[in-house]
């Protein structure tokens, strides 16, 4: 599972043997079924960028990574949710494939609840915990299992002693530690020449949904260029959770780069540490970046993938999306 120790086992490589090996063996054979089209290669800067893709399925980033490998011998490090590091075999695969683990408050709360109580939290329990964590306030323990708030334990690698701190403060400290390491890995990836691949939507959805502000926090903090990429047909190639593709046409359209100077109007005037409560003061700026990115992607995908009327997701919701 995703814990503090796992971040110490992440070693990014500028030319990952794992991505090259997957491309030249499994994918090169499997993609004989694909009509793989990439439009707009000339818009991709030669320097490392944040690549922002829509998220229709589990594997549609593979064809784009494959195309980058074949054309430029250029490689990526992808943000991957904490739940994808559950299980030893899956965790190992995710690490060797050059991915960066993405913690979330929802993952931490749900994973600790499941480990400590033995079940997923109900929607009411989760909302109590999440609202308290978002606000930095104590939580009403009457509606929660006592062991969650009162049992001393390691929470994903961080000691928790309820005699000396409350549960919400402990979870916030854990989240801050994980996200500091996450930001450092993003900086390192760009420094060694990797592109960082991000799904701003978070959860899978055929139609575009509103992006999350995380991409804005990282891009503004690191001064990174964002390149929007629209994928059409990924859900047809990968209609299930199987890594074997189906015959399909996938079209990637690369948009104009969003350079750091374009984000200057919303850039915070003072330095900030991403994903902390102090950074929440700039939430509107981060969301403005995410909204701009998703608007650009909307112009790069076929009609069936564009925003619905409410800009909402048609994908997974509830605590099942975390673990």
C-alpha positions as CSV (number, residue, x, y, z in Angstrom):
1,X,0.0,0.0,0.0
2,X,1.0,3.6,-0.2
3,X,2.9,4.7,2.9
4,X,5.8,6.9,3.8
5,X,8.3,4.1,3.2
6,X,7.1,3.6,-0.3
7,X,8.1,7.1,-1.3
8,X,11.7,6.2,-0.3
9,X,11.6,3.3,-2.7
10,X,10.7,5.4,-5.7
11,X,13.7,5.8,-8.0
12,X,13.0,7.7,-11.2
13,X,15.1,7.1,-14.3
14,X,15.5,9.3,-17.4
15,X,15.5,6.3,-19.7
16,X,13.5,3.7,-17.7
17,X,14.3,0.2,-18.8
18,X,10.8,-0.8,-17.8
19,X,9.0,1.5,-20.2
20,X,11.4,0.7,-23.1
21,X,11.0,-3.0,-22.4
22,X,7.2,-2.9,-22.3
23,X,7.1,-0.8,-25.5
24,X,9.4,-3.1,-27.5
25,X,7.9,-6.4,-26.4
26,X,4.3,-6.4,-25.3
27,X,3.0,-3.1,-26.7
28,X,4.8,-3.4,-30.1
29,X,3.0,-6.7,-30.6
30,X,-0.3,-5.7,-29.1
31,X,-0.6,-2.4,-30.9
32,X,-0.7,-4.1,-34.3
33,X,-4.4,-3.9,-33.6
34,X,-4.4,-0.1,-33.2
35,X,-4.6,2.7,-35.7
36,X,-2.6,5.1,-33.6
37,X,-2.5,8.7,-34.7
38,X,-0.8,11.6,-33.0
39,X,-1.5,15.1,-34.3
40,X,0.6,18.2,-33.3
41,X,4.0,16.8,-32.5
42,X,5.4,20.2,-33.5
43,X,3.6,21.8,-30.5
44,X,5.6,19.7,-28.0
45,X,8.5,21.6,-26.6
46,X,11.9,20.0,-26.5
47,X,12.3,20.6,-22.8
48,X,10.4,18.6,-20.2
49,X,6.7,19.5,-19.6
50,X,3.6,18.5,-17.7
51,X,1.4,16.5,-20.1
52,X,-2.3,16.8,-19.2
53,X,-4.5,14.1,-20.7
54,X,-8.2,13.3,-20.4
55,X,-8.9,10.1,-18.5
56,X,-11.4,7.8,-20.2
57,X,-10.0,4.4,-19.2
58,X,-7.2,2.6,-17.4
59,X,-4.5,2.3,-20.1
60,X,-5.0,5.1,-22.7
61,X,-1.7,6.7,-21.6
62,X,0.2,3.7,-22.8
63,X,-0.3,4.3,-26.6
64,X,0.9,7.9,-26.1
65,X,3.9,6.8,-24.1
66,X,4.6,4.2,-26.8
67,X,4.4,6.9,-29.5
68,X,6.8,9.2,-27.6
69,X,9.2,6.3,-27.2
70,X,9.1,5.4,-30.9
71,X,9.4,8.9,-32.2
72,X,11.7,10.7,-29.7
73,X,13.0,8.1,-27.2
74,X,11.3,10.4,-24.7
75,X,9.8,9.1,-21.4
76,X,7.4,10.0,-18.7
77,X,6.7,9.8,-15.0
78,X,3.0,9.5,-14.4
79,X,0.9,10.5,-11.3
80,X,-0.7,7.4,-10.1
81,X,-3.3,7.2,-7.3
82,X,-2.5,5.6,-4.0
83,X,-5.0,2.8,-4.5
84,X,-2.9,1.5,-7.5
85,X,-0.1,0.7,-5.0
86,X,-2.2,-1.8,-3.1
87,X,-0.7,-5.3,-3.2
88,X,3.0,-6.1,-3.5
89,X,3.0,-7.1,-7.1
90,X,1.1,-4.1,-8.3
91,X,3.1,-1.8,-6.1
92,X,6.3,-3.2,-7.6
93,X,5.1,-2.8,-11.1
94,X,4.0,0.8,-10.5
95,X,7.3,1.7,-9.0
96,X,9.5,0.2,-11.7
97,X,7.4,1.8,-14.4
98,X,8.6,5.2,-13.2
99,X,5.4,6.4,-11.7
100,X,4.9,8.9,-8.9
101,X,2.5,7.9,-6.1
102,X,-0.2,10.5,-5.5
103,X,-1.7,10.5,-2.0
104,X,-5.0,12.2,-1.3
105,X,-6.8,13.0,1.9
106,X,-9.5,10.7,0.7
107,X,-7.1,7.8,0.3
108,X,-5.5,8.3,3.7
109,X,-8.8,8.4,5.5
110,X,-10.3,5.5,3.7
111,X,-7.2,3.3,3.9
112,X,-6.7,3.9,7.6
113,X,-10.4,3.3,8.3
114,X,-10.3,0.1,6.3
115,X,-7.1,-1.1,8.1
116,X,-8.3,-0.1,11.6
117,X,-12.0,-0.9,11.5
118,X,-12.0,-3.6,8.9
119,X,-14.5,-2.0,6.5
120,X,-14.9,1.0,4.3
121,X,-16.4,4.1,6.0
122,X,-20.0,4.9,5.2
123,X,-20.7,8.0,3.3
124,X,-21.7,9.7,6.5
125,X,-18.5,8.6,8.3
126,X,-16.3,9.6,5.4
127,X,-18.0,13.1,5.2
128,X,-17.5,13.7,8.9
129,X,-13.8,12.9,8.6
130,X,-13.2,14.7,5.4
131,X,-15.0,17.9,6.4
132,X,-13.0,18.0,9.6
133,X,-9.7,17.4,7.8
134,X,-10.5,20.0,5.2
135,X,-11.3,22.6,7.9
136,X,-8.5,21.5,10.3
137,X,-11.0,21.0,13.1
138,X,-11.7,18.2,15.6
139,X,-14.2,15.5,14.6
140,X,-17.3,14.4,16.4
141,X,-16.4,11.0,17.6
142,X,-19.9,9.9,18.6
143,X,-20.7,8.9,15.0
144,X,-17.4,7.1,14.4
145,X,-15.8,3.9,15.6
146,X,-13.9,4.5,18.9
147,X,-10.9,2.5,17.8
148,X,-10.3,4.9,14.9
149,X,-9.8,7.9,17.2
150,X,-8.4,6.2,20.3
151,X,-6.2,3.3,19.2
152,X,-2.4,4.1,19.2
153,X,-0.9,2.7,16.0
154,X,1.2,3.4,12.9
155,X,-0.9,5.1,10.3
156,X,0.8,4.4,6.9
157,X,4.2,4.7,8.5
158,X,3.5,7.6,10.8
159,X,3.1,7.0,14.6
160,X,-0.2,8.1,16.1
161,X,-0.6,8.4,19.9
162,X,-4.1,9.8,20.7
163,X,-2.8,10.7,24.2
164,X,-0.7,13.5,22.6
165,X,-2.5,14.5,19.5
166,X,-5.9,14.3,17.9
167,X,-6.7,12.1,14.9
168,X,-7.3,15.0,12.4
169,X,-4.0,16.7,13.2
170,X,-2.2,13.3,12.8
171,X,-3.8,12.8,9.4
172,X,-2.9,16.3,8.2
173,X,0.7,15.8,9.3
174,X,0.8,12.5,7.4
175,X,-0.7,14.1,4.3
176,X,1.8,17.0,4.4
177,X,4.8,14.6,4.7
178,X,3.6,12.5,1.7
179,X,2.8,15.5,-0.5
180,X,6.2,17.1,0.2
181,X,7.8,14.0,-1.1
182,X,5.4,13.9,-4.0
183,X,6.4,17.5,-5.0
184,X,10.1,16.7,-4.7
185,X,9.6,13.7,-7.0
186,X,7.9,15.9,-9.6
187,X,10.8,18.4,-9.4
188,X,13.3,15.6,-9.8
189,X,11.4,14.1,-12.8
190,X,11.5,17.4,-14.7
191,X,15.2,18.0,-13.7
192,X,16.3,14.7,-15.2
193,X,14.5,15.2,-18.4
194,X,11.2,13.3,-17.9
195,X,7.8,14.6,-18.9
196,X,5.3,14.4,-16.1
197,X,2.0,12.9,-17.2
198,X,-1.2,14.0,-15.3
199,X,-4.9,13.3,-15.5
200,X,-6.3,16.5,-14.1
201,X,-9.8,15.0,-13.8
202,X,-8.6,12.4,-11.3
203,X,-11.2,9.7,-11.7
204,X,-12.0,8.0,-15.1
205,X,-14.9,9.5,-17.1
206,X,-15.8,9.2,-20.7
207,X,-16.9,12.8,-20.8
208,X,-14.6,15.5,-19.5
209,X,-15.3,16.6,-16.0
210,X,-13.9,19.5,-14.0
211,X,-10.2,19.2,-13.3
212,X,-8.7,19.3,-9.8
213,X,-6.4,22.1,-8.7
214,X,-3.4,19.8,-8.0
215,X,-2.0,20.4,-11.5
216,X,-2.1,24.1,-10.8
217,X,-0.4,23.8,-7.4
218,X,2.5,21.9,-9.0
219,X,2.8,23.8,-12.2
220,X,2.8,27.2,-10.5
221,X,5.2,26.1,-7.8
222,X,7.7,24.5,-10.2
223,X,7.3,27.0,-13.0
224,X,6.5,24.2,-15.4
225,X,5.0,24.3,-18.9
226,X,1.7,22.4,-19.3
227,X,0.9,20.8,-22.6
228,X,-2.8,19.7,-23.0
229,X,-3.4,16.4,-24.9
230,X,-6.8,15.2,-26.0
231,X,-7.3,11.4,-26.4
232,X,-10.2,10.1,-28.4
233,X,-10.8,6.4,-28.7
234,X,-8.9,5.2,-25.7
235,X,-12.1,3.7,-24.1
236,X,-12.8,1.7,-27.3
237,X,-9.3,0.3,-27.3
238,X,-9.5,-0.4,-23.6
239,X,-13.2,-1.1,-22.8
240,X,-12.3,-3.2,-19.7
241,X,-9.5,-3.3,-17.1
242,X,-7.6,-5.7,-19.2
243,X,-4.2,-4.4,-20.5
244,X,-4.8,-6.2,-23.8
245,X,-6.2,-3.6,-26.3
246,X,-9.1,-4.1,-28.7
247,X,-8.9,-3.1,-32.4
248,X,-9.5,0.6,-32.4
249,X,-8.5,4.0,-33.7
250,X,-6.9,6.2,-31.1
251,X,-6.3,9.9,-31.9
252,X,-4.1,12.1,-29.7
253,X,-4.2,15.8,-30.4
254,X,-1.5,17.9,-28.8
255,X,-2.5,21.4,-27.9
256,X,-0.5,24.6,-27.7
257,X,1.8,24.7,-24.6
258,X,0.6,26.7,-21.7
259,X,3.8,28.5,-20.8
260,X,4.6,29.8,-17.3
261,X,4.1,33.4,-18.4
262,X,0.5,32.6,-19.5
263,X,-0.2,31.7,-15.9
264,X,1.3,34.9,-14.4
265,X,-2.1,36.6,-13.9
266,X,-3.1,34.0,-11.4
267,X,0.3,33.2,-9.9
268,X,0.5,33.7,-6.1
269,X,2.6,36.7,-5.2
270,X,4.4,34.9,-2.4
271,X,6.0,31.4,-2.2
272,X,3.9,28.5,-1.0
273,X,4.3,24.8,-0.2
274,X,1.8,22.9,-2.4
275,X,-1.0,20.9,-0.8
276,X,-0.7,22.5,2.7
277,X,-3.5,24.4,4.4
278,X,-1.5,27.6,3.8
279,X,-1.6,26.9,0.1
280,X,-5.4,26.7,0.3
281,X,-5.4,30.5,0.4
282,X,-4.6,30.3,-3.3
283,X,-7.2,27.7,-4.2
284,X,-8.9,29.9,-6.8
285,X,-5.6,30.4,-8.6
286,X,-4.9,26.6,-8.7
287,X,-8.5,25.9,-9.9
288,X,-8.1,28.6,-12.6
289,X,-5.1,26.7,-14.0
290,X,-7.0,23.4,-13.9
291,X,-10.0,25.0,-15.6
292,X,-7.8,26.5,-18.4
293,X,-6.2,23.1,-19.0
294,X,-9.5,21.3,-19.2
295,X,-10.9,23.9,-21.5
296,X,-8.0,23.4,-23.8
297,X,-8.4,19.6,-23.7
298,X,-12.1,20.1,-24.5
299,X,-11.1,21.6,-27.8
300,X,-8.8,18.6,-28.6
301,X,-11.2,15.6,-28.2
302,X,-14.1,14.3,-30.3
303,X,-17.6,15.3,-29.4
304,X,-18.5,12.3,-27.3
305,X,-15.6,13.0,-24.9
306,X,-16.3,16.7,-24.4
307,X,-17.9,18.3,-21.4
308,X,-21.4,17.4,-20.5
309,X,-23.9,20.1,-19.6
310,X,-23.0,20.0,-15.9
311,X,-19.2,19.4,-16.3
312,X,-19.7,16.4,-14.0
313,X,-18.1,13.0,-14.0
314,X,-19.8,9.9,-15.4
315,X,-17.2,7.7,-13.7
316,X,-16.6,6.2,-10.3
317,X,-17.8,8.1,-7.2
318,X,-17.9,7.4,-3.5
319,X,-15.1,6.0,-1.2
320,X,-14.6,3.1,-3.6
321,X,-12.6,5.5,-5.8
322,X,-9.9,5.8,-3.1
323,X,-9.2,2.1,-2.2
